[in-house]
Amino acid sequence: MKSRLCLLVALSLVMMLVLAACGTPTPAPTTTDTGTDTGTDATAEEPPVAGEPPSTPTGTLIVALPLEPNSVNPPNGADRMAGNVINQIFESLLAIDNSTGAVVPALATEWEVAEDGSVYSFKLREGVTFHDGSAFNAQDVVATFEAGADPANAYAGSYDGVVVEVVDDYNVNIMPPTPDVTFLRTMAETPIISDEQFAAEGNAGIETNPIGTGPFRFVEWNKGDRLVLEANPDYWDAGKPYLAEVIFRPIPESSTRLAAIQTGEVHIVNRLNSDEAASLDGVSGVQVVTYPADRVYYITFNNLTTGVGLPTEDKSVRQAMNYAVDRQAIVDGLFNGNARLSTGFVTPSNLGFDDTLQPYPYDPETAKQLLADAGYADGFSIGMSCPVGAYTNFEDVCQAIANYLGEVGITLEGGEIEFLESGVYWDREAAKELPPLFGDSWSASVGEALPRLNGALDGFDASYSAWSDPEIDALLDQIAQEFDTDARAELYKELQAYMYDNPPFIYLYEPISFEAINSAVEGYVPNSVEQYYLKDVWLGE
């Protein structure tokens, strides 16, 4: 399956709430303020007036993470936790406005696109320095794509075929391998590294001491305990950041994270389940935010490596497995109904969503008949794996799916699911070494589904199905090169219909997210892909 350039980390959508002094975009998540402030780590001698950011960086924000980041090197960050750290240290040529979803300047101040989409010309911001004092210029853009193309990186395929042409120190032309309607947004999610660091230390040096141009600079990473960042005193965006320090704390146990937000030990906790969110009702100093997550959960099939020659290569078998699973019971039982049943990878907020498609109904008799028609009346055995601790209630979701499959005669090799620590899981996933059934989710979106489809289907990304289908490939290529919005919407509908009938996945659900935030946190904008943008955040009283 040929590589396509896709997003390095998921893009923000407009399903947001600005806390405290900031306004509330529409549509907005629901916020519940459960009490007054429990105290913060702010160290200002003269606390700022409520609703106004401090004039100098002040205070320590502590963010609880459900998992340890797998890396702080941009092309190797394979999960949301890594991305949220990388977002603070590094910057891209462009950015996504967290309130409107529009592409805005960042390390590039201006850009032009050739009429045929073959060349993107960027004027770079002058006067920007990296955290080590070296000047940012065009050579750093070149180094970014050279470093990213290292086959050892999780996202190496994202850089395949991209050509960077240096015009002068502050002008570059970037040429994608083929026209790509989402390329500008891709450039908003391609963090720029230091040419000097890469030349001297390679990717190994970036892994241990990342040097970017971002609002915060790396201090230390005590794995299993904390990752510490401090304000960049030479940041180009005058007056920012407002925080003196940001600490990311990996806390795998959800009950421990919940206790930490209740006691004021941390300021932000995401990926709560609905019961945990409800338990915070009445807790002093905690706000609970709910919003539709732009994330699709699924069980993937494999026809490239471990699934070659198995019954799942037959589309009737894959259809049967979709009919075999009672998604509504899973959503009701594990999420108190707080999720939408998926019909595919194009969601209701995306361009070209086909609302005529309905989720596969729970119909075990149809599943059995399809299996019998395919020659598997007695069922078959297959391997299955899922990550541990990565997603809310996901281990239970996987177990429920295994049970439903068992009811139509599809049993698991070894008698059980292979549950793996998430870092190991994603490494094996990227290497196509997982069993022929495995669970994951994908959140990348730019208001349309192309990056999510590329990311979940193409084998070079850390989340993928290891599934090859020439018809899907052809439609994805057409979508990427179709700059007419109406025509692209129709192509999405054609793709949805095909992927519904020829499912590369067992489609599951799109959840409602719950996030808990200390009431002292101001300027923070939760968003539907769980990304943190912290340069605009401060701690009030």
C-alpha positions as CSV (number, residue, x, y, z in Angstrom):
1,M,0.0,0.0,0.0
2,K,1.6,3.2,-1.0
3,S,2.4,5.9,1.5
4,R,0.5,9.2,1.8
5,L,1.5,12.3,3.6
6,C,-0.7,12.5,6.7
7,L,-1.0,14.5,9.9
8,L,1.6,13.9,12.6
9,V,-0.8,14.5,15.4
10,A,-4.5,14.9,15.3
11,L,-5.8,18.4,14.5
12,S,-8.2,20.5,16.7
13,L,-11.9,20.9,15.8
14,V,-14.4,23.4,17.1
15,M,-16.0,21.5,19.9
16,M,-14.5,23.7,22.6
17,L,-15.0,25.7,25.8
18,V,-12.7,28.5,26.9
19,L,-12.7,28.6,30.7
20,A,-12.8,31.6,32.9
21,A,-12.2,34.9,31.1
22,C,-12.3,33.5,27.5
23,G,-15.5,33.4,25.5
24,T,-17.4,30.2,24.6
25,P,-17.4,29.2,20.9
26,T,-20.4,27.4,19.4
27,P,-21.0,24.5,19.7
28,A,-19.7,24.3,23.2
29,P,-19.2,21.5,25.6
30,T,-21.0,21.4,28.9
31,T,-19.1,22.8,31.9
32,T,-20.0,22.2,35.5
33,D,-18.2,24.3,38.2
34,T,-18.4,22.1,41.3
35,G,-17.1,24.6,43.8
36,T,-14.4,27.1,44.7
37,D,-10.7,26.8,44.2
38,T,-8.7,24.3,46.2
39,G,-5.4,26.1,45.7
40,T,-2.7,25.9,43.1
41,D,1.1,25.9,42.7
42,A,1.2,29.5,41.7
43,T,4.2,31.3,43.1
44,A,3.5,34.9,42.3
45,E,4.1,37.4,45.0
46,E,1.3,39.6,43.6
47,P,-1.4,37.3,42.2
48,P,-2.9,38.6,39.0
49,V,-6.4,40.0,39.0
50,A,-8.9,37.2,38.3
51,G,-9.5,36.9,34.6
52,E,-6.2,38.7,33.6
53,P,-3.0,36.8,32.7
54,P,0.2,37.6,34.6
55,S,2.7,40.0,33.1
56,T,5.5,37.5,33.7
57,P,5.5,33.7,33.7
58,T,4.1,32.5,37.0
59,G,3.0,29.3,38.6
60,T,3.2,25.6,37.9
61,L,0.5,23.7,36.0
62,I,0.4,20.0,36.6
63,V,-1.3,17.8,34.0
64,A,-2.1,14.2,34.7
65,L,-1.6,11.8,31.8
66,P,-3.1,8.3,31.6
67,L,0.1,7.0,30.0
68,E,3.8,7.8,29.9
69,P,4.6,9.5,26.6
70,N,6.4,7.1,24.3
71,S,8.7,9.9,22.9
72,V,9.4,13.6,22.8
73,N,10.9,13.5,19.3
74,P,8.2,14.7,16.9
75,P,8.3,12.0,14.2
76,N,8.3,9.3,16.8
77,G,5.5,10.5,19.1
78,A,3.0,7.7,18.6
79,D,0.2,8.7,21.0
80,R,-1.7,11.7,22.3
81,M,0.4,11.9,25.5
82,A,3.6,12.3,23.4
83,G,1.9,14.8,21.2
84,N,0.7,17.0,24.1
85,V,4.3,17.3,25.4
86,I,5.7,17.9,21.9
87,N,3.1,20.6,21.3
88,Q,4.7,22.7,24.1
89,I,8.3,22.3,23.1
90,F,8.1,22.5,19.3
91,E,6.2,24.5,16.7
92,S,5.2,24.0,13.1
93,L,5.2,26.4,10.2
94,L,1.5,27.0,10.7
95,A,-0.9,26.4,13.5
96,I,-4.6,25.7,14.0
97,D,-6.5,28.4,15.8
98,N,-8.0,26.6,18.8
99,S,-11.2,28.6,18.7
100,T,-12.0,28.7,15.0
101,G,-10.1,25.7,13.5
102,A,-8.6,28.0,10.9
103,V,-5.0,27.7,9.7
104,V,-2.9,30.6,11.1
105,P,0.7,31.7,10.9
106,A,3.3,30.2,13.3
107,L,6.9,29.8,12.3
108,A,5.8,30.9,8.8
109,T,4.2,34.3,8.5
110,E,3.0,34.0,4.9
111,W,2.3,31.2,2.3
112,E,1.2,30.7,-1.2
113,V,-0.1,27.6,-2.9
114,A,0.5,26.9,-6.6
115,E,-2.8,26.6,-8.6
116,D,-2.3,22.9,-9.1
117,G,-1.4,22.2,-5.5
118,S,2.1,21.1,-6.4
119,V,4.2,23.7,-4.6
120,Y,3.7,25.4,-1.2
121,S,5.8,28.5,-0.7
122,F,6.4,29.7,2.9
123,K,8.0,32.9,4.2
124,L,9.6,32.1,7.5
125,R,9.4,34.2,10.7
126,E,12.6,36.0,11.3
127,G,14.1,36.6,14.8
128,V,13.0,33.2,16.2
129,T,15.6,31.2,18.2
130,F,15.6,27.7,19.4
131,H,15.9,26.9,23.1
132,D,19.7,26.6,22.8
133,G,20.0,30.1,21.3
134,S,20.5,29.0,17.6
135,A,18.6,30.9,15.0
136,F,15.6,29.4,13.2
137,N,15.9,29.4,9.4
138,A,15.2,27.4,6.3
139,Q,17.8,24.7,7.0
140,D,15.7,23.7,10.0
141,V,12.8,22.9,7.7
142,V,15.1,20.7,5.6
143,A,16.4,18.9,8.7
144,T,12.9,18.3,9.9
145,F,12.0,16.3,6.8
146,E,15.4,14.5,6.8
147,A,15.0,13.5,10.4
148,G,11.4,12.4,10.0
149,A,12.3,10.1,7.1
150,D,14.4,7.9,9.4
151,P,12.8,4.4,9.0
152,A,13.1,3.9,12.7
153,N,10.5,6.6,13.4
154,A,6.9,5.8,13.9
155,Y,5.8,8.4,11.4
156,A,8.6,8.0,8.8
157,G,6.2,7.4,6.0
158,S,4.6,10.8,6.6
159,Y,7.7,12.3,5.0
160,D,8.0,10.0,2.0
161,G,8.4,11.9,-1.2
162,V,8.2,15.4,0.2
163,V,10.8,17.7,-1.3
164,V,12.0,20.9,0.5
165,E,13.7,23.5,-1.6
166,V,15.6,26.3,0.1
167,V,15.1,29.7,-1.7
168,D,17.0,31.7,0.9
169,D,17.4,31.7,4.7
170,Y,13.7,32.7,5.2
171,N,11.9,31.3,2.2
172,V,11.2,27.6,1.4
173,N,9.2,25.7,-1.2
174,I,7.7,22.4,-0.1
175,M,6.4,20.0,-2.6
176,P,4.3,17.0,-1.6
177,P,4.5,13.9,-3.7
178,T,1.0,14.4,-5.0
179,P,-1.5,17.3,-4.6
180,D,-3.1,17.1,-1.2
181,V,-6.1,19.1,-0.2
182,T,-5.1,18.9,3.5
183,F,-1.5,19.7,3.1
184,L,-1.6,23.1,4.7
185,R,-3.1,21.6,7.8
186,T,-0.4,18.9,7.6
187,M,2.1,21.7,7.8
188,A,0.3,22.9,11.0
189,E,1.1,19.6,12.6
190,T,4.7,19.0,11.5
191,P,6.9,20.3,14.3
192,I,10.2,21.9,13.2
193,I,13.4,20.6,14.8
194,S,16.9,22.2,15.0
195,D,19.2,21.5,12.1
196,E,22.2,22.1,14.4
197,Q,21.0,19.6,17.0
198,F,20.1,17.0,14.4
199,A,23.5,17.4,12.7
200,A,25.3,17.0,16.0
201,E,23.2,14.5,17.8
202,G,20.8,12.9,15.4
203,N,17.4,11.6,16.4
204,A,18.9,10.0,19.5
205,G,19.8,13.5,20.9
206,I,16.3,14.8,20.3
207,E,14.9,11.8,22.2
208,T,16.8,12.8,25.3
209,N,17.0,16.6,25.1
210,P,14.4,18.0,22.7
211,I,15.3,21.5,21.5
212,G,12.5,23.4,19.9
213,T,11.2,27.0,19.4
214,G,8.0,26.5,21.5
215,P,6.7,28.4,24.5
216,F,8.2,25.9,26.9
217,R,11.6,24.3,27.0
218,F,12.6,20.8,28.2
219,V,14.0,20.5,31.8
220,E,13.9,16.8,32.7
221,W,12.1,13.6,32.3
222,N,12.0,11.2,35.2
223,K,10.2,8.3,33.6
224,G,7.3,7.0,35.7
225,D,7.2,10.2,37.7
226,R,7.2,13.4,35.8
227,L,8.2,15.4,32.7
228,V,9.1,19.0,33.5
229,L,9.1,22.0,31.2
230,E,9.8,25.6,31.9
231,A,8.9,28.9,30.2
232,N,11.0,29.9,27.2
233,P,12.3,33.3,28.2
234,D,13.1,34.2,24.6
235,Y,9.8,33.1,23.0
236,W,8.9,35.1,19.9
237,D,5.2,35.6,20.8
238,A,5.7,38.5,23.2
239,G,4.2,38.2,26.7
240,K,3.8,34.4,26.5
241,P,3.8,31.9,28.0
242,Y,2.0,32.9,31.2
243,L,3.0,29.8,33.1
244,A,6.5,29.5,34.6
245,E,6.4,25.7,34.6
246,V,4.4,22.8,33.3
247,I,4.7,19.3,34.8
248,F,3.2,16.2,33.0
249,R,2.7,13.4,35.5
250,P,1.9,9.9,34.1
251,I,-0.7,8.3,36.5
252,P,-1.9,5.1,34.9
253,E,-4.6,4.3,37.6
254,S,-7.8,6.2,36.9
255,S,-8.7,6.2,40.6
256,T,-5.4,7.8,41.4
257,R,-5.9,10.5,38.8
258,L,-9.4,11.1,40.1
259,A,-8.1,11.5,43.6
260,A,-5.4,13.9,42.4
261,I,-7.8,16.3,40.8
262,Q,-10.1,16.2,43.9
263,T,-7.2,17.1,46.2
264,G,-5.7,19.8,44.0
265,E,-2.6,17.7,43.4
266,V,-3.1,18.1,39.6
267,H,-4.9,20.7,37.6
268,I,-6.1,18.8,34.5
269,V,-7.3,15.2,34.1
270,N,-8.8,13.9,30.8
271,R,-10.2,10.6,29.6
272,L,-12.6,10.2,32.6
273,N,-15.5,7.8,32.2
274,S,-19.0,9.0,32.9
275,D,-19.1,7.5,36.4
276,E,-15.8,9.2,37.4
277,A,-17.1,12.5,36.0
278,A,-20.3,12.1,38.0
279,S,-18.4,11.5,41.2
280,L,-16.8,14.9,40.9
281,D,-20.2,16.6,41.3
282,G,-20.0,18.9,44.3
283,V,-16.2,18.6,44.6
284,S,-14.9,22.0,45.6
285,G,-12.7,23.7,42.9
286,V,-13.3,21.3,40.1
287,Q,-14.9,21.9,36.7
288,V,-16.1,19.0,34.6
289,V,-16.2,19.6,30.8
290,T,-18.0,17.2,28.4
291,Y,-17.7,17.3,24.6
292,P,-18.1,15.0,21.7
293,A,-14.7,13.5,21.0
294,D,-13.7,13.4,17.3
295,R,-12.3,9.9,17.8
296,V,-13.5,6.6,16.3
297,Y,-12.9,3.3,18.1
298,Y,-12.7,0.1,16.1
299,I,-11.3,-3.4,15.9
300,T,-9.1,-3.8,12.9
301,F,-8.6,-6.6,10.4
302,N,-5.2,-7.5,8.8
303,N,-4.7,-8.9,5.3
304,L,-1.1,-7.8,4.9
305,T,0.8,-9.8,7.5
306,T,-0.7,-11.9,10.4
307,G,-4.1,-12.1,8.7
308,V,-3.0,-13.4,5.3
309,G,-5.0,-16.5,4.3
310,L,-7.4,-16.3,7.2
311,P,-11.3,-16.3,7.0
312,T,-11.3,-12.5,7.6
313,E,-10.1,-11.9,4.0
314,D,-13.7,-12.8,3.0
315,K,-15.9,-9.7,3.2
316,S,-18.9,-11.9,4.3
317,V,-16.9,-12.9,7.4
318,R,-16.1,-9.3,8.2
319,Q,-19.7,-8.4,7.8
320,A,-20.7,-11.2,10.0
321,M,-18.3,-10.0,12.7
322,N,-19.9,-6.6,12.5
323,Y,-23.4,-8.1,12.9
324,A,-22.2,-10.2,15.8
325,V,-21.3,-7.3,18.2
326,D,-24.0,-5.5,20.2
327,R,-22.5,-2.0,20.2
328,Q,-25.5,-0.4,21.9
329,A,-25.2,-2.8,24.8
330,I,-21.4,-2.0,25.1
331,V,-22.1,1.8,25.0
332,D,-25.0,1.5,27.5
333,G,-23.1,-0.8,29.8
334,L,-19.7,0.7,29.8
335,F,-20.3,4.4,28.9
336,N,-23.8,5.0,30.3
337,G,-24.9,5.7,26.8
338,N,-22.4,8.5,26.3
339,A,-21.2,7.6,22.8
340,R,-22.5,7.5,19.2
341,L,-22.5,4.2,17.3
342,S,-20.1,4.5,14.4
343,T,-21.0,3.7,10.8
344,G,-17.5,4.3,9.5
345,F,-14.6,6.7,9.6
346,V,-16.5,9.8,8.4
347,T,-18.2,11.3,11.4
348,P,-21.2,13.7,11.6
349,S,-19.0,16.8,11.8
350,N,-17.0,15.8,8.8
351,L,-17.4,16.9,5.2
352,G,-19.4,14.4,3.2
353,F,-20.9,12.4,6.1
354,D,-23.6,10.1,4.8
355,D,-26.5,10.1,7.3
356,T,-28.4,7.4,5.4
357,L,-26.0,4.7,6.7
358,Q,-27.1,3.1,9.9
359,P,-24.8,1.3,12.4
360,Y,-24.6,-2.5,11.8
361,P,-27.5,-3.9,13.9
362,Y,-26.9,-6.6,16.5
363,D,-28.0,-9.6,14.6
364,P,-26.3,-12.8,15.6
365,E,-28.5,-15.0,13.4
366,T,-27.5,-13.0,10.3
367,A,-23.9,-13.3,11.5
368,K,-24.1,-17.1,11.7
369,Q,-25.8,-17.3,8.3
370,L,-23.1,-15.2,6.7
371,L,-20.4,-17.4,8.3
372,A,-22.1,-20.5,7.1
373,D,-22.5,-19.1,3.6
374,A,-18.7,-18.4,3.6
375,G,-18.0,-22.0,4.6
376,Y,-17.5,-21.4,8.4
377,A,-20.6,-22.8,9.9
378,D,-18.6,-24.2,12.7
379,G,-16.7,-20.9,13.2
380,F,-13.0,-20.5,13.4
381,S,-10.2,-19.4,15.8
382,I,-8.3,-16.1,15.5
383,G,-5.8,-14.1,17.5
384,M,-6.8,-10.8,19.1
385,S,-4.9,-8.1,21.0
386,C,-5.7,-4.8,22.7
387,P,-3.8,-2.1,24.6
388,V,-3.9,-1.6,28.3
389,G,-4.6,1.7,29.9
390,A,-4.7,3.7,26.6
391,Y,-8.4,4.4,26.4
392,T,-11.4,4.7,28.8
393,N,-12.8,1.2,29.5
394,F,-11.2,-0.2,26.4
395,E,-10.0,-3.4,27.9
396,D,-13.7,-4.1,28.9
397,V,-14.8,-3.2,25.4
398,C,-12.4,-5.7,23.9
399,Q,-13.5,-8.4,26.2
400,A,-17.1,-7.8,25.4
401,I,-16.4,-8.0,21.7
402,A,-14.5,-11.3,22.2
403,N,-17.5,-12.6,24.0
404,Y,-19.9,-11.6,21.3
405,L,-17.7,-13.2,18.6
406,G,-17.7,-16.4,20.7
407,E,-21.4,-16.5,20.6
408,V,-21.4,-16.9,16.8
409,G,-18.6,-19.5,16.9
410,I,-15.5,-17.3,16.5
411,T,-13.1,-18.1,19.3
412,L,-9.7,-16.7,20.3
413,E,-6.4,-18.4,19.9
414,G,-5.0,-19.3,23.3
415,G,-8.5,-18.8,24.7
416,E,-8.0,-15.1,25.6
417,I,-7.2,-11.6,24.3
418,E,-3.5,-10.7,24.3
419,F,-3.4,-7.5,26.4
420,L,-0.2,-5.4,26.0
421,E,1.2,-2.3,27.6
422,S,0.5,0.5,25.3
423,G,4.1,1.3,24.3
424,V,4.8,-2.2,23.4
425,Y,1.4,-2.5,21.7
426,W,2.0,0.5,19.4
427,D,5.5,-0.6,18.5
428,R,4.2,-4.0,17.4
429,E,1.3,-2.3,15.7
430,A,3.6,0.0,13.6
431,A,5.6,-3.1,12.7
432,K,2.5,-5.0,11.7
433,E,3.2,-7.7,14.2
434,L,-0.1,-7.7,16.1
435,P,-2.6,-10.6,15.7
436,P,-5.1,-10.4,12.9
437,L,-7.7,-8.7,15.1
438,F,-6.6,-5.7,17.3
439,G,-8.3,-2.7,18.8
440,D,-7.5,1.0,18.5
441,S,-8.9,4.4,17.8
442,W,-8.1,7.4,15.6
443,S,-8.8,11.0,16.2
444,A,-7.0,12.9,13.4
445,S,-9.4,15.3,11.7
446,V,-9.4,18.6,9.8
447,G,-13.1,19.0,9.5
448,E,-13.0,16.1,7.1
449,A,-12.0,12.5,7.4
450,L,-9.0,12.1,5.0
451,P,-6.2,12.3,7.6
452,R,-8.1,9.8,9.9
453,L,-8.6,7.4,6.9
454,N,-5.0,7.7,5.8
455,G,-3.8,7.3,9.4
456,A,-5.9,4.3,10.2
457,L,-5.4,2.5,6.9
458,D,-1.9,3.2,5.8
459,G,0.7,0.9,7.4
460,F,3.4,3.6,8.2
461,D,1.4,5.1,11.0
462,A,1.3,4.0,14.6
463,S,-2.4,3.3,14.4
464,Y,-3.4,1.3,11.3
465,S,-5.4,-1.6,10.1
466,A,-2.7,-3.3,8.0
467,W,-5.5,-3.6,5.4
468,S,-5.0,-3.3,1.7
469,D,-7.8,-2.6,-0.7
470,P,-7.1,-1.0,-4.1
471,E,-10.6,0.4,-4.3
472,I,-10.1,2.3,-1.0
473,D,-6.6,3.4,-2.0
474,A,-7.9,4.8,-5.3
475,L,-10.8,6.7,-3.6
476,L,-8.4,8.2,-0.9
477,D,-6.1,9.4,-3.7
478,Q,-9.1,11.0,-5.5
479,I,-10.2,12.7,-2.3
480,A,-6.7,14.0,-1.6
481,Q,-6.5,15.6,-5.1
482,E,-10.0,16.9,-5.4
483,F,-10.0,20.6,-4.4
484,D,-13.7,21.1,-5.2
485,T,-15.5,20.8,-1.9
486,D,-18.8,19.5,-3.3
487,A,-17.1,16.9,-5.5
488,R,-14.9,15.8,-2.5
489,A,-18.0,15.4,-0.4
490,E,-19.5,13.0,-3.0
491,L,-16.3,11.0,-3.0
492,Y,-16.5,10.7,0.7
493,K,-20.0,9.3,0.4
494,E,-18.9,6.8,-2.2
495,L,-16.0,5.7,0.1
496,Q,-18.4,5.3,3.1
497,A,-20.7,3.1,1.1
498,Y,-17.9,0.9,-0.1
499,M,-16.3,0.6,3.4
500,Y,-19.6,-0.2,4.9
501,D,-20.1,-3.1,2.5
502,N,-16.4,-4.1,2.6
503,P,-15.5,-3.3,6.2
504,P,-11.8,-3.2,7.1
505,F,-12.9,-2.7,10.7
506,I,-15.5,-3.7,13.2
507,Y,-16.9,-0.2,13.7
508,L,-17.6,0.6,17.3
509,Y,-18.3,4.1,18.7
510,E,-17.4,7.8,19.0
511,P,-17.4,8.7,22.6
512,I,-18.4,11.7,24.7
513,S,-15.3,12.9,26.5
514,F,-15.1,14.0,30.1
515,E,-12.4,16.2,31.4
516,A,-11.8,17.6,34.9
517,I,-10.1,21.0,35.4
518,N,-9.1,22.8,38.5
519,S,-11.1,26.0,38.8
520,A,-7.8,28.0,39.1
521,V,-7.0,27.2,35.5
522,E,-7.7,30.1,33.2
523,G,-7.4,30.5,29.4
524,Y,-7.5,26.7,28.8
525,V,-9.4,25.5,25.8
526,P,-10.4,21.8,25.8
527,N,-10.9,20.4,22.3
528,S,-12.4,17.4,20.7
529,V,-9.1,15.7,19.9
530,E,-7.7,16.1,23.4
531,Q,-4.8,18.3,22.5
532,Y,-3.2,20.7,24.9
533,Y,-2.2,24.3,23.9
534,L,-0.8,25.7,27.1
535,K,1.0,29.0,26.1
536,D,-2.3,30.8,26.7
537,V,-3.0,29.2,30.0
538,W,-2.4,30.7,33.5
539,L,-3.4,30.1,37.1
540,G,-5.8,32.5,38.8
541,E,-6.5,32.7,42.4
